[in-house]
Amino acid sequence: MNFTPALFAPELFQLLLILALFAQSIGNGAWGPAVERWLPIGAGIGVVVAIASFTGSGVMFHDVYKVDGLSQFFKVVIALCFLVTVLNASRQPTLAPDKRCDYFLFLALSAWGLTILSSTTELFSIYLALELSSYSLYAVISLRANDKGAAEAGIKYILFGAVATALALYGLSYILASQHTTYIAELAAKSWAWADAPLAVVGLALFLGGMFYKLALFPFHFWCTDVYQGTSNETATFVATLPKLGAVVVLVRLATLLTPGLEITTILAWLGAISMTLGNLCALNQTDVKRILGFSSVAHAGYVMVGLVSGTAEGLAAAAFYALAYVAMTLLAFWVVSRVAADGRNLQLDDLNGLYKRAPALAFALAVGAFALVGLPPSVGFIGKLFLITAAWNHGYNWLVVTLAVNSAFAIYYYLSLVRHAYTEETVRDGVAAPDTSAFSLVGAGILSVVVLVLGLLPSPVFEFAVTAGKGLIK
């Protein structure tokens, strides 16, 4: 078994964090500094390790584990997102003190599973890594003190996850039975037309269901808004971002099996169109901010499909870049939600009234996040959608590109409602906690706002690297 520790450095460092959290959890957090003090430092070092390993390449564990440009791109993004979510959760008001070590342990385990998922190139390994990242979240969804809705959210996430897991496993068995291999590189040489391999097509469709569940793509989206609403704001931040990265990296690798015009590719296109339309239309009538962001994630899952069905390296790069863009925009939006709801409550649109007076910096950050999610220049949301449209145009699914453009217009209403309440509504509800306007809150919002804007103004280095990685996948 070939193993190069240097290529496995991000995973090994994350494992060290997990072991440290496990040891502190056994001691009920009684020894050493509080987890909120040392874990952000550890997560920051993890980012450095991921960046230092960025140029690594090679294959390990009997060709099951591939370190390439795509995997390293996503490992850096996952490490950055883990750092931000740890910082965000460090001031979580709805988490009991005796559960804090356990809570961060499960988050670290989930992030570790997603890091491993980035490099897996064999279907059984993908399945196991996906489950490793999922089981941890089953435990933390319901950790919200004195809230019955959190228990309901946890049950729904487990039940829908069990169904998606079963479908993926059944699909994997069909693929193995018909194609006689589970290695993506070997599967790429097989036919995926219905006329040639109907069992394989059915199997791939079922296996992709496991990824669609993480991505919250129609028809695997039903859990999304209820879980966002039921769990704590900080946990929702994690669930809304990191698992999406794991799903996208697997979908990008599996998209190399498909070409425009295949039945399975057309199915993906239709699911994308339905998902973006349903997500945007359902969001129009919501008043709970997290439910709005939940339906928003359903719509954005549909946008990612535009790049995946193009059958080109540029399309895969656009999907990967848009996943980065979505995560940056969503982290910013949830950071503001968590800081405005300093007492841990669920925000309603009316809770944003007059935010420009109570917390001007947070109101500005909210506006940046909302404009980016709409896709207005010069944000990363605009350039991400532009990459998707140009990569997919004239590759057999122009109707899907038009659907994306129309849905972006739909989305303007509910995204800008967030800004309207923050800047034009003056009536402030009595008896609610004031926003967190500490330096921690404002610096975090400022840095995330800068990231969203800079990635929109200077996207070329990141996108060109994604294109290079995409060309490495499509031979």
FISE-204136 format. One record per residue (C-alpha): x, y, z; residue number from 1. Coordinates in nm, 3 decimals. Layout:
BEGIN
+---------+---------+---------+-----+
:       u :       v :       w : pos :
+---------+---------+---------+-----+
:       X :       Y :       Z : NUM :
...
+---------+---------+---------+-----+
//
This chain:
BEGIN
+---------+---------+---------+-----+
:       u :       v :       w : pos :
+---------+---------+---------+-----+
:   0.000 :   0.000 :   0.000 :   1 :
:   0.159 :   0.325 :  -0.114 :   2 :
:   0.138 :   0.605 :   0.142 :   3 :
:   0.313 :   0.943 :   0.139 :   4 :
:   0.257 :   1.128 :   0.469 :   5 :
:   0.338 :   1.467 :   0.313 :   6 :
:   0.044 :   1.432 :   0.074 :   7 :
:  -0.181 :   1.340 :   0.366 :   8 :
:  -0.077 :   1.634 :   0.584 :   9 :
:  -0.413 :   1.822 :   0.601 :  10 :
:  -0.595 :   1.503 :   0.695 :  11 :
:  -0.333 :   1.408 :   0.956 :  12 :
:  -0.343 :   1.751 :   1.117 :  13 :
:  -0.724 :   1.745 :   1.132 :  14 :
:  -0.700 :   1.402 :   1.295 :  15 :
:  -0.467 :   1.547 :   1.560 :  16 :
:  -0.727 :   1.815 :   1.636 :  17 :
:  -0.992 :   1.543 :   1.668 :  18 :
:  -0.777 :   1.343 :   1.909 :  19 :
:  -0.711 :   1.652 :   2.121 :  20 :
:  -1.084 :   1.730 :   2.131 :  21 :
:  -1.160 :   1.369 :   2.218 :  22 :
:  -0.914 :   1.370 :   2.506 :  23 :
:  -1.055 :   1.696 :   2.642 :  24 :
:  -1.409 :   1.567 :   2.596 :  25 :
:  -1.332 :   1.257 :   2.806 :  26 :
:  -1.220 :   1.485 :   3.085 :  27 :
:  -1.540 :   1.691 :   3.052 :  28 :
:  -1.328 :   1.988 :   2.947 :  29 :
:  -1.176 :   2.013 :   3.294 :  30 :
:  -0.813 :   2.018 :   3.181 :  31 :
:  -0.637 :   2.263 :   2.954 :  32 :
:  -0.771 :   2.592 :   2.819 :  33 :
:  -1.134 :   2.623 :   2.715 :  34 :
:  -1.195 :   2.471 :   2.375 :  35 :
:  -1.313 :   2.805 :   2.236 :  36 :
:  -0.967 :   2.950 :   2.308 :  37 :
:  -0.738 :   2.693 :   2.149 :  38 :
:  -0.947 :   2.538 :   1.871 :  39 :
:  -0.959 :   2.853 :   1.651 :  40 :
:  -0.579 :   2.862 :   1.671 :  41 :
:  -0.564 :   2.496 :   1.575 :  42 :
:  -0.808 :   2.550 :   1.289 :  43 :
:  -0.594 :   2.843 :   1.170 :  44 :
:  -0.286 :   2.621 :   1.167 :  45 :
:  -0.493 :   2.372 :   0.968 :  46 :
:  -0.545 :   2.637 :   0.702 :  47 :
:  -0.169 :   2.694 :   0.684 :  48 :
:  -0.108 :   2.319 :   0.651 :  49 :
:  -0.366 :   2.293 :   0.371 :  50 :
:  -0.210 :   2.585 :   0.183 :  51 :
:   0.140 :   2.440 :   0.230 :  52 :
:   0.016 :   2.114 :   0.076 :  53 :
:  -0.155 :   2.295 :  -0.211 :  54 :
:   0.088 :   2.191 :  -0.485 :  55 :
:   0.109 :   1.827 :  -0.381 :  56 :
:   0.002 :   1.552 :  -0.620 :  57 :
:   0.004 :   1.175 :  -0.620 :  58 :
:  -0.203 :   0.861 :  -0.573 :  59 :
:  -0.219 :   0.656 :  -0.254 :  60 :
:  -0.392 :   0.355 :  -0.098 :  61 :
:  -0.403 :   0.137 :  -0.410 :  62 :
:  -0.524 :   0.421 :  -0.634 :  63 :
:  -0.826 :   0.490 :  -0.411 :  64 :
:  -0.695 :   0.824 :  -0.287 :  65 :
:  -0.588 :   1.091 :  -0.535 :  66 :
:  -0.418 :   1.415 :  -0.441 :  67 :
:  -0.456 :   1.656 :  -0.732 :  68 :
:  -0.543 :   2.015 :  -0.807 :  69 :
:  -0.915 :   1.962 :  -0.747 :  70 :
:  -0.871 :   1.794 :  -0.410 :  71 :
:  -0.620 :   2.051 :  -0.285 :  72 :
:  -0.845 :   2.337 :  -0.396 :  73 :
:  -1.133 :   2.200 :  -0.192 :  74 :
:  -0.915 :   2.109 :   0.108 :  75 :
:  -0.803 :   2.470 :   0.141 :  76 :
:  -1.163 :   2.592 :   0.113 :  77 :
:  -1.283 :   2.334 :   0.369 :  78 :
:  -1.006 :   2.435 :   0.611 :  79 :
:  -1.097 :   2.803 :   0.575 :  80 :
:  -1.467 :   2.731 :   0.625 :  81 :
:  -1.394 :   2.516 :   0.929 :  82 :
:  -1.197 :   2.805 :   1.080 :  83 :
:  -1.482 :   3.051 :   1.020 :  84 :
:  -1.749 :   2.816 :   1.155 :  85 :
:  -1.541 :   2.743 :   1.467 :  86 :
:  -1.498 :   3.115 :   1.529 :  87 :
:  -1.869 :   3.170 :   1.472 :  88 :
:  -1.964 :   2.889 :   1.711 :  89 :
:  -1.719 :   3.001 :   1.980 :  90 :
:  -1.984 :   3.243 :   2.110 :  91 :
:  -2.282 :   3.012 :   2.070 :  92 :
:  -2.535 :   3.111 :   2.342 :  93 :
:  -2.765 :   2.807 :   2.312 :  94 :
:  -2.505 :   2.536 :   2.382 :  95 :
:  -2.471 :   2.393 :   2.733 :  96 :
:  -2.116 :   2.430 :   2.876 :  97 :
:  -2.079 :   2.056 :   2.938 :  98 :
:  -2.147 :   1.980 :   2.571 :  99 :
:  -1.902 :   2.223 :   2.413 : 100 :
:  -1.611 :   1.982 :   2.372 : 101 :
:  -1.840 :   1.717 :   2.226 : 102 :
:  -1.996 :   1.972 :   1.992 : 103 :
:  -1.665 :   2.086 :   1.845 : 104 :
:  -1.542 :   1.726 :   1.830 : 105 :
:  -1.831 :   1.631 :   1.604 : 106 :
:  -1.780 :   1.938 :   1.385 : 107 :
:  -1.413 :   1.848 :   1.346 : 108 :
:  -1.502 :   1.488 :   1.258 : 109 :
:  -1.744 :   1.605 :   0.992 : 110 :
:  -1.484 :   1.840 :   0.843 : 111 :
:  -1.230 :   1.553 :   0.844 : 112 :
:  -1.472 :   1.333 :   0.652 : 113 :
:  -1.523 :   1.607 :   0.394 : 114 :
:  -1.147 :   1.655 :   0.361 : 115 :
:  -1.106 :   1.284 :   0.291 : 116 :
:  -1.399 :   1.298 :   0.050 : 117 :
:  -1.213 :   1.556 :  -0.158 : 118 :
:  -0.949 :   1.300 :  -0.262 : 119 :
:  -1.147 :   0.977 :  -0.290 : 120 :
:  -1.177 :   0.841 :  -0.644 : 121 :
:  -1.351 :   0.510 :  -0.576 : 122 :
:  -1.722 :   0.476 :  -0.504 : 123 :
:  -1.703 :   0.265 :  -0.187 : 124 :
:  -1.449 :   0.508 :  -0.042 : 125 :
:  -1.670 :   0.801 :  -0.138 : 126 :
:  -1.963 :   0.634 :   0.037 : 127 :
:  -1.765 :   0.574 :   0.357 : 128 :
:  -1.623 :   0.927 :   0.365 : 129 :
:  -1.969 :   1.068 :   0.305 : 130 :
:  -2.107 :   0.870 :   0.599 : 131 :
:  -1.820 :   0.980 :   0.823 : 132 :
:  -1.903 :   1.342 :   0.752 : 133 :
:  -2.277 :   1.281 :   0.800 : 134 :
:  -2.290 :   1.084 :   1.126 : 135 :
:  -2.125 :   1.364 :   1.317 : 136 :
:  -2.389 :   1.612 :   1.208 : 137 :
:  -2.669 :   1.380 :   1.318 : 138 :
:  -2.548 :   1.437 :   1.674 : 139 :
:  -2.505 :   1.816 :   1.670 : 140 :
:  -2.821 :   1.925 :   1.487 : 141 :
:  -3.032 :   1.882 :   1.800 : 142 :
:  -2.788 :   2.052 :   2.041 : 143 :
:  -2.989 :   2.366 :   2.107 : 144 :
:  -3.087 :   2.427 :   2.467 : 145 :
:  -3.457 :   2.446 :   2.557 : 146 :
:  -3.579 :   2.419 :   2.198 : 147 :
:  -3.806 :   2.133 :   2.091 : 148 :
:  -3.765 :   2.239 :   1.730 : 149 :
:  -3.401 :   2.131 :   1.747 : 150 :
:  -3.503 :   1.773 :   1.832 : 151 :
:  -3.746 :   1.776 :   1.540 : 152 :
:  -3.472 :   1.906 :   1.310 : 153 :
:  -3.235 :   1.632 :   1.425 : 154 :
:  -3.493 :   1.359 :   1.362 : 155 :
:  -3.573 :   1.492 :   1.014 : 156 :
:  -3.205 :   1.515 :   0.922 : 157 :
:  -3.146 :   1.156 :   1.036 : 158 :
:  -3.451 :   1.014 :   0.856 : 159 :
:  -3.384 :   1.188 :   0.526 : 160 :
:  -3.017 :   1.103 :   0.558 : 161 :
:  -3.101 :   0.736 :   0.608 : 162 :
:  -3.313 :   0.732 :   0.293 : 163 :
:  -3.042 :   0.906 :   0.088 : 164 :
:  -2.780 :   0.667 :   0.225 : 165 :
:  -2.988 :   0.365 :   0.132 : 166 :
:  -3.044 :   0.496 :  -0.221 : 167 :
:  -2.674 :   0.564 :  -0.267 : 168 :
:  -2.581 :   0.215 :  -0.147 : 169 :
:  -2.838 :   0.049 :  -0.373 : 170 :
:  -2.711 :   0.254 :  -0.664 : 171 :
:  -2.354 :   0.154 :  -0.587 : 172 :
:  -2.451 :  -0.213 :  -0.602 : 173 :
:  -2.613 :  -0.162 :  -0.944 : 174 :
:  -2.305 :   0.015 :  -1.078 : 175 :
:  -2.077 :  -0.263 :  -0.955 : 176 :
:  -2.304 :  -0.533 :  -1.098 : 177 :
:  -2.322 :  -0.374 :  -1.443 : 178 :
:  -1.983 :  -0.204 :  -1.488 : 179 :
:  -1.770 :  -0.444 :  -1.274 : 180 :
:  -1.561 :  -0.165 :  -1.121 : 181 :
:  -1.603 :   0.117 :  -0.872 : 182 :
:  -1.301 :   0.327 :  -0.973 : 183 :
:  -1.402 :   0.654 :  -1.135 : 184 :
:  -1.108 :   0.644 :  -1.378 : 185 :
:  -1.224 :   0.304 :  -1.508 : 186 :
:  -1.591 :   0.402 :  -1.507 : 187 :
:  -1.505 :   0.697 :  -1.733 : 188 :
:  -1.418 :   0.450 :  -2.010 : 189 :
:  -1.760 :   0.279 :  -1.986 : 190 :
:  -2.077 :   0.367 :  -2.172 : 191 :
:  -2.341 :   0.553 :  -1.972 : 192 :
:  -2.612 :   0.555 :  -2.237 : 193 :
:  -2.944 :   0.399 :  -2.143 : 194 :
:  -2.940 :   0.177 :  -2.451 : 195 :
:  -2.601 :   0.028 :  -2.357 : 196 :
:  -2.617 :   0.005 :  -1.978 : 197 :
:  -2.961 :   0.074 :  -1.829 : 198 :
:  -2.874 :  -0.082 :  -1.492 : 199 :
:  -2.563 :   0.137 :  -1.465 : 200 :
:  -2.765 :   0.450 :  -1.544 : 201 :
:  -3.019 :   0.364 :  -1.274 : 202 :
:  -2.736 :   0.291 :  -1.032 : 203 :
:  -2.558 :   0.618 :  -1.100 : 204 :
:  -2.881 :   0.813 :  -1.059 : 205 :
:  -2.941 :   0.650 :  -0.720 : 206 :
:  -2.580 :   0.698 :  -0.609 : 207 :
:  -2.596 :   1.066 :  -0.701 : 208 :
:  -2.896 :   1.093 :  -0.469 : 209 :
:  -2.659 :   1.077 :  -0.173 : 210 :
:  -2.474 :   1.381 :  -0.308 : 211 :
:  -2.800 :   1.561 :  -0.388 : 212 :
:  -2.907 :   1.517 :  -0.025 : 213 :
:  -2.596 :   1.701 :   0.096 : 214 :
:  -2.639 :   1.965 :  -0.171 : 215 :
:  -3.013 :   2.005 :  -0.093 : 216 :
:  -3.102 :   1.960 :  -0.459 : 217 :
:  -3.461 :   1.877 :  -0.554 : 218 :
:  -3.608 :   1.624 :  -0.472 : 219 :
:  -3.371 :   1.571 :  -0.176 : 220 :
:  -3.425 :   1.918 :  -0.033 : 221 :
:  -3.718 :   1.865 :   0.205 : 222 :
:  -3.501 :   1.853 :   0.517 : 223 :
:  -3.315 :   2.173 :   0.444 : 224 :
:  -3.533 :   2.459 :   0.563 : 225 :
:  -3.671 :   2.275 :   0.866 : 226 :
:  -3.321 :   2.181 :   0.981 : 227 :
:  -3.189 :   2.534 :   0.929 : 228 :
:  -3.482 :   2.672 :   1.128 : 229 :
:  -3.470 :   2.414 :   1.406 : 230 :
:  -3.099 :   2.398 :   1.480 : 231 :
:  -2.892 :   2.677 :   1.629 : 232 :
:  -2.769 :   2.961 :   1.409 : 233 :
:  -2.408 :   2.849 :   1.444 : 234 :
:  -2.481 :   2.485 :   1.357 : 235 :
:  -2.689 :   2.597 :   1.061 : 236 :
:  -2.383 :   2.791 :   0.943 : 237 :
:  -2.182 :   2.468 :   0.931 : 238 :
:  -2.460 :   2.260 :   0.773 : 239 :
:  -2.525 :   2.525 :   0.507 : 240 :
:  -2.164 :   2.541 :   0.390 : 241 :
:  -1.915 :   2.259 :   0.443 : 242 :
:  -2.129 :   1.959 :   0.338 : 243 :
:  -2.207 :   2.141 :   0.015 : 244 :
:  -1.836 :   2.149 :  -0.067 : 245 :
:  -1.807 :   1.774 :  -0.020 : 246 :
:  -2.106 :   1.711 :  -0.244 : 247 :
:  -1.974 :   1.939 :  -0.519 : 248 :
:  -1.626 :   1.786 :  -0.530 : 249 :
:  -1.776 :   1.437 :  -0.572 : 250 :
:  -2.023 :   1.560 :  -0.835 : 251 :
:  -1.740 :   1.726 :  -1.027 : 252 :
:  -1.547 :   1.399 :  -1.034 : 253 :
:  -1.855 :   1.197 :  -1.136 : 254 :
:  -1.950 :   1.453 :  -1.401 : 255 :
:  -1.649 :   1.335 :  -1.598 : 256 :
:  -1.850 :   1.021 :  -1.675 : 257 :
:  -2.117 :   1.219 :  -1.853 : 258 :
:  -2.152 :   1.409 :  -2.178 : 259 :
:  -2.430 :   1.642 :  -2.293 : 260 :
:  -2.722 :   1.454 :  -2.442 : 261 :
:  -2.700 :   1.144 :  -2.223 : 262 :
:  -3.018 :   1.055 :  -2.037 : 263 :
:  -2.856 :   1.094 :  -1.695 : 264 :
:  -2.712 :   1.433 :  -1.794 : 265 :
:  -3.054 :   1.553 :  -1.904 : 266 :
:  -3.200 :   1.434 :  -1.574 : 267 :
:  -2.940 :   1.641 :  -1.388 : 268 :
:  -3.030 :   1.944 :  -1.600 : 269 :
:  -3.402 :   1.907 :  -1.524 : 270 :
:  -3.339 :   1.857 :  -1.152 : 271 :
:  -3.126 :   2.171 :  -1.157 : 272 :
:  -3.398 :   2.372 :  -1.329 : 273 :
:  -3.669 :   2.250 :  -1.091 : 274 :
:  -3.448 :   2.306 :  -0.787 : 275 :
:  -3.359 :   2.666 :  -0.869 : 276 :
:  -3.718 :   2.752 :  -0.959 : 277 :
:  -3.876 :   2.582 :  -0.658 : 278 :
:  -3.620 :   2.723 :  -0.417 : 279 :
:  -3.664 :   3.080 :  -0.535 : 280 :
:  -4.044 :   3.067 :  -0.550 : 281 :
:  -4.074 :   2.914 :  -0.202 : 282 :
:  -3.838 :   3.174 :  -0.057 : 283 :
:  -4.063 :   3.460 :  -0.174 : 284 :
:  -4.320 :   3.397 :   0.099 : 285 :
:  -4.086 :   3.337 :   0.395 : 286 :
:  -4.039 :   3.565 :   0.695 : 287 :
:  -3.788 :   3.354 :   0.891 : 288 :
:  -3.440 :   3.457 :   0.777 : 289 :
:  -3.294 :   3.108 :   0.809 : 290 :
:  -3.580 :   2.959 :   0.607 : 291 :
:  -3.508 :   3.218 :   0.339 : 292 :
:  -3.144 :   3.110 :   0.336 : 293 :
:  -3.255 :   2.746 :   0.334 : 294 :
:  -3.465 :   2.784 :   0.021 : 295 :
:  -3.182 :   2.995 :  -0.120 : 296 :
:  -2.948 :   2.695 :  -0.084 : 297 :
:  -3.197 :   2.480 :  -0.276 : 298 :
:  -3.188 :   2.734 :  -0.559 : 299 :
:  -2.809 :   2.759 :  -0.558 : 300 :
:  -2.782 :   2.379 :  -0.577 : 301 :
:  -2.968 :   2.408 :  -0.904 : 302 :
:  -2.725 :   2.672 :  -1.028 : 303 :
:  -2.431 :   2.435 :  -0.971 : 304 :
:  -2.592 :   2.183 :  -1.207 : 305 :
:  -2.551 :   2.430 :  -1.494 : 306 :
:  -2.175 :   2.384 :  -1.486 : 307 :
:  -2.184 :   2.009 :  -1.425 : 308 :
:  -2.393 :   1.925 :  -1.733 : 309 :
:  -2.177 :   2.122 :  -1.976 : 310 :
:  -1.932 :   1.837 :  -2.027 : 311 :
:  -1.630 :   2.071 :  -2.043 : 312 :
:  -1.337 :   2.150 :  -1.816 : 313 :
:  -1.458 :   2.509 :  -1.799 : 314 :
:  -1.799 :   2.390 :  -1.681 : 315 :
:  -1.649 :   2.178 :  -1.404 : 316 :
:  -1.427 :   2.470 :  -1.304 : 317 :
:  -1.730 :   2.701 :  -1.299 : 318 :
:  -1.916 :   2.457 :  -1.072 : 319 :
:  -1.617 :   2.437 :  -0.835 : 320 :
:  -1.574 :   2.815 :  -0.835 : 321 :
:  -1.945 :   2.869 :  -0.773 : 322 :
:  -1.930 :   2.631 :  -0.477 : 323 :
:  -1.656 :   2.853 :  -0.333 : 324 :
:  -1.861 :   3.164 :  -0.409 : 325 :
:  -2.174 :   3.020 :  -0.249 : 326 :
:  -1.987 :   2.921 :   0.066 : 327 :
:  -1.829 :   3.267 :   0.100 : 328 :
:  -2.163 :   3.443 :   0.053 : 329 :
:  -2.347 :   3.210 :   0.290 : 330 :
:  -2.082 :   3.234 :   0.560 : 331 :
:  -2.117 :   3.611 :   0.547 : 332 :
:  -2.498 :   3.597 :   0.567 : 333 :
:  -2.499 :   3.351 :   0.858 : 334 :
:  -2.226 :   3.545 :   1.039 : 335 :
:  -2.454 :   3.848 :   1.038 : 336 :
:  -2.753 :   3.636 :   1.147 : 337 :
:  -2.554 :   3.490 :   1.437 : 338 :
:  -2.428 :   3.832 :   1.550 : 339 :
:  -2.764 :   4.009 :   1.521 : 340 :
:  -2.932 :   3.724 :   1.711 : 341 :
:  -2.686 :   3.752 :   1.999 : 342 :
:  -2.924 :   3.558 :   2.224 : 343 :
:  -2.947 :   3.268 :   1.977 : 344 :
:  -3.306 :   3.326 :   1.866 : 345 :
:  -3.430 :   3.271 :   1.512 : 346 :
:  -3.437 :   3.599 :   1.324 : 347 :
:  -3.753 :   3.720 :   1.154 : 348 :
:  -3.737 :   3.985 :   0.883 : 349 :
:  -3.878 :   4.238 :   1.130 : 350 :
:  -3.580 :   4.175 :   1.359 : 351 :
:  -3.362 :   4.341 :   1.095 : 352 :
:  -3.556 :   4.667 :   1.110 : 353 :
:  -3.334 :   4.967 :   1.171 : 354 :
:  -3.017 :   4.759 :   1.171 : 355 :
:  -2.831 :   5.039 :   0.993 : 356 :
:  -2.872 :   5.247 :   1.310 : 357 :
:  -2.814 :   4.976 :   1.569 : 358 :
:  -2.517 :   4.809 :   1.397 : 359 :
:  -2.411 :   4.991 :   1.077 : 360 :
:  -2.122 :   4.754 :   1.000 : 361 :
:  -2.344 :   4.446 :   1.027 : 362 :
:  -2.608 :   4.613 :   0.809 : 363 :
:  -2.345 :   4.683 :   0.543 : 364 :
:  -2.217 :   4.324 :   0.562 : 365 :
:  -2.574 :   4.197 :   0.525 : 366 :
:  -2.618 :   4.415 :   0.216 : 367 :
:  -2.295 :   4.281 :   0.065 : 368 :
:  -2.406 :   3.923 :   0.129 : 369 :
:  -2.755 :   3.981 :  -0.011 : 370 :
:  -2.629 :   4.157 :  -0.324 : 371 :
:  -2.379 :   3.876 :  -0.378 : 372 :
:  -2.644 :   3.605 :  -0.342 : 373 :
:  -2.858 :   3.788 :  -0.596 : 374 :
:  -2.562 :   3.799 :  -0.832 : 375 :
:  -2.504 :   4.173 :  -0.861 : 376 :
:  -2.161 :   4.310 :  -0.961 : 377 :
:  -1.894 :   4.345 :  -0.838 : 378 :
:  -1.957 :   4.055 :  -0.601 : 379 :
:  -1.838 :   3.696 :  -0.635 : 380 :
:  -2.200 :   3.590 :  -0.690 : 381 :
:  -2.212 :   3.784 :  -1.016 : 382 :
:  -1.884 :   3.651 :  -1.153 : 383 :
:  -1.971 :   3.298 :  -1.041 : 384 :
:  -2.297 :   3.302 :  -1.235 : 385 :
:  -2.119 :   3.457 :  -1.533 : 386 :
:  -1.870 :   3.168 :  -1.536 : 387 :
:  -2.156 :   2.918 :  -1.521 : 388 :
:  -2.346 :   3.082 :  -1.806 : 389 :
:  -2.048 :   3.118 :  -2.040 : 390 :
:  -1.928 :   2.763 :  -1.970 : 391 :
:  -2.267 :   2.604 :  -2.036 : 392 :
:  -2.385 :   2.810 :  -2.333 : 393 :
:  -2.400 :   2.621 :  -2.665 : 394 :
:  -2.340 :   2.282 :  -2.504 : 395 :
:  -2.691 :   2.148 :  -2.546 : 396 :
:  -2.862 :   2.307 :  -2.248 : 397 :
:  -2.919 :   2.669 :  -2.341 : 398 :
:  -3.268 :   2.642 :  -2.193 : 399 :
:  -3.111 :   2.571 :  -1.855 : 400 :
:  -2.893 :   2.883 :  -1.884 : 401 :
:  -3.205 :   3.090 :  -1.959 : 402 :
:  -3.375 :   2.933 :  -1.657 : 403 :
:  -3.083 :   3.041 :  -1.441 : 404 :
:  -3.110 :   3.398 :  -1.566 : 405 :
:  -3.485 :   3.412 :  -1.504 : 406 :
:  -3.447 :   3.268 :  -1.156 : 407 :
:  -3.184 :   3.526 :  -1.070 : 408 :
:  -3.449 :   3.788 :  -1.138 : 409 :
:  -3.695 :   3.608 :  -0.908 : 410 :
:  -3.437 :   3.603 :  -0.632 : 411 :
:  -3.396 :   3.980 :  -0.630 : 412 :
:  -3.718 :   4.026 :  -0.435 : 413 :
:  -3.648 :   3.817 :  -0.128 : 414 :
:  -3.276 :   3.889 :  -0.104 : 415 :
:  -3.329 :   4.262 :  -0.122 : 416 :
:  -3.607 :   4.230 :   0.136 : 417 :
:  -3.329 :   4.165 :   0.385 : 418 :
:  -3.165 :   4.495 :   0.287 : 419 :
:  -3.498 :   4.679 :   0.280 : 420 :
:  -3.575 :   4.581 :   0.638 : 421 :
:  -3.224 :   4.671 :   0.752 : 422 :
:  -3.219 :   5.015 :   0.589 : 423 :
:  -3.574 :   5.142 :   0.534 : 424 :
:  -3.789 :   4.995 :   0.812 : 425 :
:  -3.769 :   5.192 :   1.135 : 426 :
:  -3.998 :   5.000 :   1.371 : 427 :
:  -3.782 :   4.795 :   1.610 : 428 :
:  -3.934 :   4.517 :   1.820 : 429 :
:  -3.917 :   4.563 :   2.197 : 430 :
:  -3.762 :   4.315 :   2.436 : 431 :
:  -3.510 :   4.152 :   2.203 : 432 :
:  -3.137 :   4.130 :   2.257 : 433 :
:  -2.922 :   4.399 :   2.096 : 434 :
:  -2.686 :   4.295 :   1.813 : 435 :
:  -2.331 :   4.197 :   1.900 : 436 :
:  -2.122 :   4.497 :   1.800 : 437 :
:  -1.796 :   4.383 :   1.957 : 438 :
:  -1.467 :   4.397 :   1.768 : 439 :
:  -1.491 :   4.020 :   1.715 : 440 :
:  -1.826 :   4.063 :   1.542 : 441 :
:  -1.730 :   4.358 :   1.325 : 442 :
:  -1.387 :   4.230 :   1.219 : 443 :
:  -1.536 :   3.896 :   1.116 : 444 :
:  -1.809 :   4.064 :   0.914 : 445 :
:  -1.556 :   4.297 :   0.753 : 446 :
:  -1.315 :   4.022 :   0.651 : 447 :
:  -1.592 :   3.807 :   0.500 : 448 :
:  -1.731 :   4.110 :   0.313 : 449 :
:  -1.386 :   4.180 :   0.168 : 450 :
:  -1.351 :   3.818 :   0.059 : 451 :
:  -1.687 :   3.830 :  -0.122 : 452 :
:  -1.593 :   4.152 :  -0.302 : 453 :
:  -1.230 :   4.068 :  -0.381 : 454 :
:  -1.321 :   3.729 :  -0.527 : 455 :
:  -1.568 :   3.914 :  -0.749 : 456 :
:  -1.316 :   4.176 :  -0.860 : 457 :
:  -1.014 :   3.945 :  -0.897 : 458 :
:  -1.148 :   3.596 :  -0.977 : 459 :
:  -0.892 :   3.502 :  -1.243 : 460 :
:  -0.623 :   3.330 :  -1.028 : 461 :
:  -0.876 :   3.105 :  -0.854 : 462 :
:  -1.079 :   3.030 :  -1.164 : 463 :
:  -0.776 :   2.958 :  -1.382 : 464 :
:  -0.650 :   2.712 :  -1.123 : 465 :
:  -0.996 :   2.548 :  -1.122 : 466 :
:  -0.985 :   2.523 :  -1.503 : 467 :
:  -0.644 :   2.357 :  -1.486 : 468 :
:  -0.781 :   2.109 :  -1.233 : 469 :
:  -1.084 :   2.048 :  -1.455 : 470 :
:  -0.867 :   1.977 :  -1.757 : 471 :
:  -0.679 :   1.724 :  -1.547 : 472 :
:  -1.007 :   1.539 :  -1.493 : 473 :
:  -1.125 :   1.540 :  -1.855 : 474 :
:  -0.868 :   1.359 :  -2.067 : 475 :
+---------+---------+---------+-----+
//
